[in-house]
Amino acid sequence: MKTDAVTAADLARSVIAVPPLARTGNGAVSVAENRKIVDRMAAGGVSTFLYGGNANFYHLGLLEYPLTLEVIAGIAPAGAWMIPSIGPDFGKALDQVAVLKSFDFPTAMALPMAGATRPAGVATGLRRLSDAWGRPVIAYVRTEGYLTPADIAALLADGVLASLKYAVDRPDPAKDAYLAAIVAAAGPSRIVSGMGERPAVAHLAQFGLAGFTSGSVAIAPHLSTAMLAALKAGDRAGAEAIRQAFLAFEGLRDAHSQIAVLHEGLRLAGIADTGPLQPYLANLEPEQHGAVGAAAKALGEDNDRFARRAAA
C-alpha cells in the first residue's frame, strides 16, 4: 500500500475509484467481497481507491471505524493508494483523525457537511484536522461556495490539502464559473473531477483537471481507465465515445440513488455480494432490480469485450 506523501502525479496516474463497501448479511464489513471488488479494478488498471460516499462512510460509527480501516488496508494491492474518509461533521472527523494516527494512510478525504457551515469555518476546520493529524487531507466540494477559491488556493499552498475533489453538478459541466475561479486561483494540478465519467471529459479537457473519480469503474475498470488514457493523450473524441457506455447506468444512479444503485449494481451484475446498506441508507426496492441489473450487466459486458480486444 502506498504510504508516502501524495504528489500531483499520484492524482493523475489512475482513475480514482470510489467503490461501495460490501457487507455480510449481518452487516459486518466483508473482507472477501471487498477484495473481489478491488481485485477486479486492479486488473483493469486502477491503483487508487477512495472509500467515501459510495462506501457510506457518512454513517460509519466510531467503534467500527478502525475495523474498517484495517479491512481496506489489508485488501490493498501492492503499491495501491487506499484513501479512507473522515466526517462529515468536524467533531466526528477530529475523533477519526485520532484513530488514523495508528495507520499509515498518507491522506484522508473530509466528507462535505451538508449544513451548518460557512466557507471560512470549513477552511479553519480543514486546517485543524490536518494539524491534528500531521498530514494533508482531501477536500470535497459538492456545493458552490462551500469553500472560496482563495481559501482553496491557500489551503493547497500551505500543504493542508493534498487535493480537491470537485463535484458541483451543472447542466453543462463545460460552463462552470465557480470551477473556473478555483482553477484560476489554485491551478488544476491537484483538483480532480468528482462525479464519475459523465462530466469528466469537460472537466479534464476544458479545465485541465488532474483526473477523475468514478464509482462505475468498479463495474467497468478497463473502459474507465481507457477513458482517462484518452483524455491524457488529448483524444477528446475517443474519450467521449468511451463515456457513452456509462450513461445508461449513470442515469439510473441519478434517478434513484447514486450510492444504492452502484451498491446493488455490483451484486446484480455478479461482481460481488455487496450485502445490506447501513442506515440511514437502504437497498433498492425489488421492482428496481430489473433495470439496474440489466444496465450493470451491459456495462460489465462492454468492459469485458473491450478488455478482450485490447489483449488480443
ZAZALUM-144671 format. One record per residue: x, y, z of N, C-alpha, C, CB in turn; residue in one letter. Coordinates in steps of 0.001 Angstrom, whole numbers, plus 500000, padded with zeros to 6 digits. Glycine has a CB too. Example, Ala and Ser with C-alpha at 12.3 -4.5 7.8 and 13.67 -1.06 7.14 Angstrom:
513190494310507800512300495500507800513200496700507800511308495527509046a 512850497750507080513670498940507140512900500030507870514084499402505725s 
This chain:
500838498798500000500000500000500000500870501248500000499053500008501219m 500476502234499213501208503498499176501087504185500530500678504419498041k 502228504582501086502235505295502364503019506602502297502818504409503446t 503699506859501163504479508083501068503586509265500708505598507926500035d 504137510455500748503357511675500554502710511724499182504235512892500747a 501565512373499125500789512488497898501407513546496991499317512834498211v 501549513219495701502031514166494713500959514404493660503329513663494063t 501153515448492861500224515709491760500202514542490788500604516999491025a 501348513894490583501407512747489676500535511598490171502850512273489516a 500427511433491486499581510377492040498120510559491631499697510352493565d 497687511806491552496291512092491228495960511764489787495979513541491501l 496977511746488931496758511546487502497084510135487030497578512528486727a 497685509322487880498191508037487384497104506983487225499253507516488312r 495953507186487830494889506186487798493548506880487940495078505129488915s 492527506269487367491176506661487770491085506483489278490072505815487022v 490475507441489954490328507358491410489003506651491690490375508793492089i 489093505380492002487893504571492213487230504931493530488235503076492186a 485907505053493514485138505280494739484118504142494866484422506695494721v 484577502973495304483737501783495304482769501748496484484601500548495320p 481769500875496378480935500611497550481705499778498557479630499896497147p 481142499671499746481724498849500801480812497649501017481915499664502126l 481282496486500635480471495271500746480394494820502201481054494144499865a 479205494353502558478969493855503920478335492471503871478066494831504715r 478546491710504933477919490407505053476446490590505441478666489529506097t 475724489493505471474306489567505797474019490164507159473711488216505727g 474935490017508094474716490584509435475264492002509573475358489694510485n 475742492573508464476182493959508467477662494178508675475463494679509497g 478432493122508900479872493275509085480550493571507751480475492008509723a 481637494343507791482397494617506575483022493307506090483497495707506827v 482813492987504810483256491708504258484642491843503636482253491195503212s 485599491105504172486942491121503611486931490490502218487930490378504540v 486307489331502082486353488586500821485685489348499684485687487230500989a 484498489894499932483772490561498843484405491895498475482314490777499233e 484927492613499466485620493855499130486913493585498378485911494656500390n 487569492488498689488768492127497937488407491805496485489481490924498595r 487285491148496245486851490872494876486693492169494082485528490089494881k 486069493157494708485833494436494030487157495110493698484965495367494903i 488055495158494659489346495807494454490168495054493404490123495890495782v 490175493740493471490972492963492523490465493144491091490949491479492903d 489150493247490914488617493476489571489110494812489032487074493438489581r 489074495832489864489518497146489406491022497160489151489149498221490431m 491787496528490021493237496493489827493593495801488518493919495781491001a 492868494749488163493114494057486900492825494951485704492269492797486818a 491979495963485912491662496909484852492506498166484869490240497284484937g 493561498190485668494484499311485649494295500338486745494384499979484371g 493408500073487699493140501036488768494118500800489921491664500922489264v 494704501892490433495624501760491556495311502727492694497036501978491085s 494210503470492570493816504416493615492376504135494023493975505889493130t 492150503954495316490845503548495824490442504482496965490868502064496300f 489346505184496769488852506169497732487537505673498333488658507562497056l 487530505459499632486331504989500325485647506189500966486680503902501398y 484560506628500320483857507819500756482357507624500755484219508984499883g 481663508442499938480213508386499923479657507063499459479686509456499066g 480192506499498376479682505218497877479892504097498883480358504859496559n 480887504236499739481128503261500802480357503601502078482617503179501105a 479546504654502014478711505092503138479531505386504393477666504032503450n 480698506015504207481471506459505358480763507588506107482857506913504914f 479738508182505489478965509206506188478379508662507495477840509730505284y 477961507408507472477255506830508620478072505748509320475925506252508173h 479386505795509140480251504811509774480522505225511219481578504656508988l 480190504351512157480359504670513570481813504640514009479562503714514409g 482103505332515099483481505395515590484006504036516051483575506386516729l 483141503190516583483598501874517023483966500994515835482522501192517867l 483260501151514722483523500342513534484645500929512681482258500211512703e 484975502177512898485921502873512033487291502180511960486097504292512517y 487954501873513082489270501231512968489205499850512320489901501111514338p 488128499118512548487984497806511919487873497944510407486755497072512474l 487152498967509965487002499201508535488322499626507915485934500259508274t 489075500462508607490392500859508111491312499647507975491025501901509046l 491238498718508915492053497510508826491705496699507589491875496657510073e 490399496637507267489974495880506093490517496504504823488452495798506028v 490332497818504643490748498418503373492278498439503248490184499849503249i 492988498553504360494445498448504284494861497024503940495090498886505609a 494140496052504472494504494653504272494234494125502877493780493816505244g 493293494747502146492977494267500793493696495067499717491477494326500551i 494578495986500112495256496844499138496188496038498254496037497945499847a 496077496159496927497088495563496056498442496223496296496679495696494572p 499504495560495923500849496102496126500981497463495454501915495131495580a 501412498450496210501624499784495665500382500620495492502286499674494379g 499216500069495832497963500810495647497830501908496692496754499860495721a 497055502904496342496796504039497225495374503890497753496992505415496478w 495244503647499042493946503498499688493653504771500483493916502234500614m 492473505343500251492122506615500882490826506430501671491970507752499815i 490862506507502983489623506497503773489033507901503835489886505959505206p 487889508027504468487260509339504650487027509609506127485929509423503876s 486824510887506423486501511335507777485296512272507710487725512045508444i 484599512421508814483476513354508875482139512673508615483677514469507879g 481135513464508171481276514812507625481368515948508652480138515077506739p 480862515769509867480922516895510803482310516987511423479849516750511906d 482676518174511895484025518414512396484359517548513608484188519873512753f 483433517422514546483712516657515755484012515200515461482551516750516705g 483191514589514604483434513196514237484755513072513489482278512647513378k 485030514009512577486269513967511822487481514057512739486300515091510802a 487416514911513738488540515068514654488768513789515459488299516254515598l 487691513149515885487821511873516593488419510805515670486445511408517130d 488032510811514399488555509821513457490030510066513144487739509840512164q 490444511328513130491859511637512931492705510983514022492085513165512919v 492203510965515243492933510306516330493124508820516039492193510490517664a 492131508202515420492241506791515041493234506626513891490858506224514642v 493190507534512907494063507442511744495543507477512119493755508565510783l 495875508053513248497278508131513656497897506750513865497403508946514933k 497076505737514026497582504374514197497777503649512872496640503581515070s 497472504320511765497571503722510432498543504531509574496174503648509754f 498843503994508382499839504614507509499236505271506266500846503583507087d 497949505544506258497354506209505107497970507603504940495812506304505267f 498373507979503719499011509288503547498047510463503552499773509302502275p 496767510192503347495762511248503399494395510612503609495783512111502100t 493411511438503885492022511006504002491145512127503471491651510646505483a 489981511769502981489076512781502448488098513245503514488319512239501236m 487955514562503644486967515144504546485633515221503814487415516555505047a 484698514387504201483380514377503563482706515739503735482490513252504158l 481948516173502745481326517503502834480145517512503786480873517971501456p 480072518534504584478964518723505518477835519442504794479415519524506780m 476618518913504905475501519455504128474921520734504708474418518429504022a 475092520982505973474515522178506584475383522665507726473096521901507083g 474981523789508327475684524371509473477145524653509159475588523446510674a 477383525236507974478746525590507592478786527004507021479302524583506570t 479972527601507099480309528811506353481694528581505758480271530108507272r 481984529171504597483264528887503947484476529087504848483410529750502742p 484516530179505597485664530425506473485766529357507559485560531815507112a 484618528883508036484626527840509054485100526509508507483252527683509646g 484723526196507267485200524959506645486709525018506470484507524722505282v 487215526158505997488660526303505807489398526137507137488987527677505182a 488886526751508197489506526613509517489452525170509992488816527527510535t 488327524514509781488186523121510195489170522208509489486780522645509937g 489339522396508188490298521568507451491716521790507958490226521870505951l 492051523034508273493378523316508830493569522594510167493575524838509012r 492568522630511018492702521997512336492794520475512216491517522379513234r 492059519906511278492127518463511073493522518057510587491052518011510063l 494034518793509614495367518494509102496424518683510186495685519380507895s 496314519745510966497272519992512045497225518877513095496990521352512707d 496007518433513422495860517398514451496463516073514001494386517205514801a 496353515792512705496864514531512165498337514627511797496057514118510945w 498752515813511361500101515981510850500245515551509413501059515222511689g 499115515429508704499116515038507295498050515851506555498857513499507136r 498202515986505246497189516724504493495919515906504318497735517130503131p 494833516595504059493554515950503803493077516327502400492502516354504878v 492054515650501946491416515961500671490098516655500967491197514673499806i 489881517804500365488603518498500498487648518008499423488791520032500404a 486372517993499745485335517510498835484292518613498737484697516145499332y 484191519217497555483271520328497337482104519854496470484001521531496672v 480900519891497024479702519479496292478734520624496030478994518396497048r 478916521740496708478023522881496534478835524147496336477080523030497742t 478306525035495499479009526281495226479116527113496504478289527080494118e 480310527627496759480518528450497933480873527689499183479325529238498186g 481016526363499103481415525587500289482774526064500800481469524068499960y 483676526324499851484959526953500124485169528026499068486131525907500125l 485809529125499407486092530145498402487319529730497593486313531534499065t 487417530180496339488629529891495557489901530346496256488540530554494199p 489861531503496919491049531994497620491438531066498768490805533411498151a 490449530577499520490749529647500611491321528342500072489489529366501441d 490763527843498971491269526602498379492727526778497976490417526186497153i 493029527897497326494409528154496908495338528214498115494495529463496109a 494907528871499187495741528985500379495934527635501063495128529978501355a 494883526842501136494977525533501772495910524606500991493586524902501894l 495859524664499680496775523868498867498204524370499021496357523905497391l 498381525674498970499730526244499075500370525951500424499684527747498849a 499566525876501468500083525651502826500244524173503161499166526295503840d 499902523292502231500042521870502478498953521266503330501329521615503110g 497894522023503572496751521486504330495996520463503486495795522628504773v 495874520745502200495155519869501288496122519098500399494181520675500434l 495857517804500259496551517004499255495891517173497901496571515524499655a 494572517414497913493813517525496679492443518099496987493690516155495977s 491743518459495913490346518885495998489523518017495070490185520391495637l 488490517404495593487525516633494790486351517558494480487039515321495549k 486173517873493202485164518852492798483955518131492218485746519854491769y 482788518353492829481593517621492411480343518490492463481401516395493283a 480449519711491953479278520576491856478590520283490530479670522092491970v 477359519827490597476635519402489394476171520619488603475425518511489766d 476371520570487292475948521635486390475201521023485209477167522469485903r 474209521739484657473562521249483431474558521037482296472484522224482984p 475530521926482204476615521804481236477923521943482000476500522880480092d 478654520844482214479874520924483025480962521792482403480419519542483255p 480834522099481128481814522973480485481594524432480849481757522806478978a 480418524743481401480099526112481802479989526154483317478778526611481131k 481069526515483962481132526456485418482059527561485912481619525057485905d 481473528691486237482276529846486659482991529586487979481394531085486787a 482364528839488898482989528543490186484237527686489988481992527828491121y 484133526641489173485306525811488903486383526625488192484918524584488057l 485985527455487256486965528286486557487702529192487537486280529129485468a 486976529733488512487605530608489505488556529831490408486537531305490351a 488188528609490761489072527774491585490358527459490829488361526462491997i 490218527071489567491398526753488754492277527989488578490975526198487374v 491655529148488362492430530380488207493205530717489480491506531543487836a 492607530431490633493251530754491910494290529729492325492214530875492992a 493984528454492091494807527385492665495543526539491647493960526501493489a 495222526688490360495793525810489352495050524481489333497291525587489613g 495180523701488247494402522475488106495089521197488575494030522313486701p 496375521246488929497148520018489066496769519165490270498586520353489148s 496069519741491262495643518961492429494123518941492580496278519526493696r 493433519253491510491969519218491519491512518056490648491361520572491013i 490604517252491162490075516131490392488568516286490236490419514782491071v 488088515842489084486654515811488820486037514722489678486356515571487307s 484960515044490379484460514127491393483083513556491172484464514793492657g 482650513443489897481294512958489636481261511879488572480404514101489221m 482293511073488474482279509970487529482549510402486097480965509269487596g 482204509508485181482536509708483772481702510796483108482359508421483022e 480510511068483613479612511984482898480241513364482663478312512144483677r 480775514079483677481370515385483413482881515345483189481068516303484547p 483486514170483252484951514102483286485592514614482008485396512682483534a 484963514374480858485564514831479606485687516350479608484731514360478394v 484610517040479961484653518500480002485614518992481079483253519068480249a 485585518364482240486436518824483339487924518694483018486118518045484600h 488314517589482404489728517390482113490154518115480837490029515906481990l 489316518040479792489712518636478523489630520157478551488846518098477407a 488634520691479224488436522145479208489122522850480370486961522462479234q 489045522267481561489605522929482740490982522395483128488661522774483905f 491404521291482512492731520755482779492886520042484095493701521831482723g 491779519544484685491879518880485984492760517637485898490484518502486499l 493287517238487042494314516201487072493790514811486755494964516183488408a 492562514528487111491999513201486930490546513205487321492766512163487741g 489960512010487459488557511949487847488290510741488726487664511908486614f 487270510888489565486807509782490396485686509048489675486331510288491783t 485486507794490041484419507005489412483940505915490351484904506387488091s 482623505755490427482045504605491097481850503460490122480723504974491750g 481414503793488904481147502766487897482408502062487427480445503377486714s 483582502602487756484822501901487441484865500538488128486034502745487857v 484102500358489195484039499051489855483392498007488959483270499155491168a 482576498448488013481946497549487044482756497492485757480506497998486745i 483286498630485330483959498713484029485342499351484164483104499517483035a 486286498685484817487587499318485057488414499520483794488373498497486028p 488354498576482858489138498743481637488635499931480822489090497466480792h 487327500097480748486765501220479993487111502547480649485245501078479871l 486938502635481949487207503882482647488685504249482547486784503775484115s 489555503266482679490991503503482550491341503970481145491776502235482893t 490709503369480138490959503781478758490467505199478505490286502815477786a 489374505581479158488883506946479019489881507943479590487530507100479711m 490440507635480749491463508510481331492672508597480408491890508001482725l 493093507469479852494251507470478957493981508326477718494608506030478539a 492767508244477178492421509052476017492477510534476351491035508681475501a 491965510907477511491993512315477912493422512798478119491180512523479192l 494261511963478710495664512335478893496365512537477555496395511269479706k 495960511746476551496569511825475223495975512938474373496414510506474506a 494972513649474915494334514715474156493300514231473160495364515496473441g 492885512978473297491894512395472382490503512565472971492192510890472113d 489955513755472844488653514036473428487548513216472765488341515518473315r 487630513037471455486608512256470755486624510806471214486820512329469238a 487822510248471395487911508874471873487368508725473276489338508397471827g 487676509697474136487152509659475498485637509782475501487770510773476340a 485112510633474654483663510819474585482974509545474114483314511984473650e 483584508839473180482998507583472698482940506549473821483809507028471506a 483997506462474624484001505525475753482964505945476792485407505451476399i 482860507228477035481927507745478044480497507295477793481980509260478078r 480132507133476535478758506765476198478338505437476839478603506677474686q 479292504533477017478970503222477591478476503326479029480188502317477538a 478817504408479723478474504558481137477124505251481365479560505335481836f 476566505876480345475458506797480574474175506122481035475185507557479330l 473875504926480532472629504261480946472670503941482437472399502963480126a 473769503361482889473878503026484312473941504285485164475116502156484568f 474703505268484728474799506517485483473451507233485545475852507436484858e 472654507111484490471319507703484510470442507102485588470655507537483169g 470548505786485790469792505136486865470298505568488235469877503613486732l 471586505793488347472127506298489615471562507688489915473677506344489569r 471487508535488887470910509867489072469434509784489450471079510700487800d 468729508836488870467277508757489051466882508198490409466669507907487966a 467654507267490949467231506547492155468114506844493373467234505057491886h 469396506618493248470345506883494336471728506547493827470002506057495629s 472637507527493852473999507271493403474611506092494162474863508526493584q 474413506085495468475056505067496299474350503723496175475079505509497758i 473030503706496317472299502438496346472337501720495000470856502680496756a 472254502460493898472269501812492580473637501187492318471918502829491461v 474717501873492669476043501282492490476204500056493379477145502313492798l 475806500177494625475914499072495585475165497837495066475356499497496972h 473942498046494629473121496936494146473587496453492776471652497354494079e 474074497396491957474502497034490613475624496021490604474929498253489871g 476582496148491516477673495183491560477162493784491903478726495622492575l 476192493723492805475623492416493155474833491823492002474728492537494381r 474001492646491373473151492159490288473958491779489058472122493208489920l 475123492392488883475997492046487761476880490839488059476865493231487400a 476802490320489284477573489145489652479028489413489973477502488164488570g 479359490672490272480749491030490556481106490731492004480994492507490251i 480216491071492927480442490812494356479109490894495077481468491826494968a 479008490157496169477818490237497015478018491403497978477562488886497793d 477430492546497633477666493768498413476845493820499695477354494983497571t 475798492991499808475059492889501054474192494097501359476003492675502170g 473825494269502637472921495357503019473637496695503153472234495021504322p 472927497764502815473410499108503094473082499468504535472792500136502116l 473994500183505168473759500625506536472763501784506563475081501040507200q 471939501867507601471093503056507777471989504298507883470183502915509054p 471499505412507483470195505827507027469904505530505557470046507263507267y 470775504848504887470514504406503523469760503086503557471832504264502724l 469301502661502374468593501395502262468802500853500859467077501561502580a 468784499532500755468906498902499445467711499248498562469034497382499593n 467873499061497268466802499348496322465609498429496549467307499208494888l 464454498897496097463255498063496120463358496986495033461975498929495918e 462760495817495256462872494728494273462435495115492867462059493559494727p 461428495981492755460959496354491418461985497189490643459656497125491530e 463014497685491322464054498447490645465214497575490178464570499527491556q 465221496312490605466351495443490307466499495152488826466212494157491055h 465381495016488118465453494630486711466237495616485876464074494487486146g 465856496873485948466523497893485139467972498088485584465763499224485223a 468193498113486901469554498322487399470439497135487036469549498537488927v 469938495928487211470725494753486873471061494687485398469994493512487278g 470089495013484544470333494977483108471399495987482701469042495244482345a 471315497193483247472293498225482900473674497877483425471856499578483449a 473744497342484651475034496971485227475671495825484436474867496572486705a 474866494832484079475395493714483297475871494170481929474339492627483142k 475108495060481285475502495556479967476822496316480040474407496459479387a 476981497145481083478230497888481239479387496928481496478115498910482388l 479168495941482345480214494963482611480593494168481376479776494025483700g 479605493815480563479890493077479331480637493946478328478592492559478708e 480260495223478228481013496143477366482475496211477804480380497555477394d 482676496272479112484032496324479651484816495066479293483994496504481170n 484186493907479475484897492657479244485229492475477760484065491476479749d 484328492894476863484628492841475432485799493764475094483386493229474604r 485773494955475659486867495906475432488194495322475911486583497244476152f 488178494705477107489413494116477645489925493001476762489186493588479055a 489027492176476232489458491082475354490073491622474068488274490160475024r 489456492656473501490011493232472274491377493852472536489056494285471694r 491512494528473676492795495163473995493908494146474210492654496027475231a 493520492965474712494515491934474995494879491115473769494011491021476075a 494034491177472736494247490323471541495451490803470717492973490315470648a 
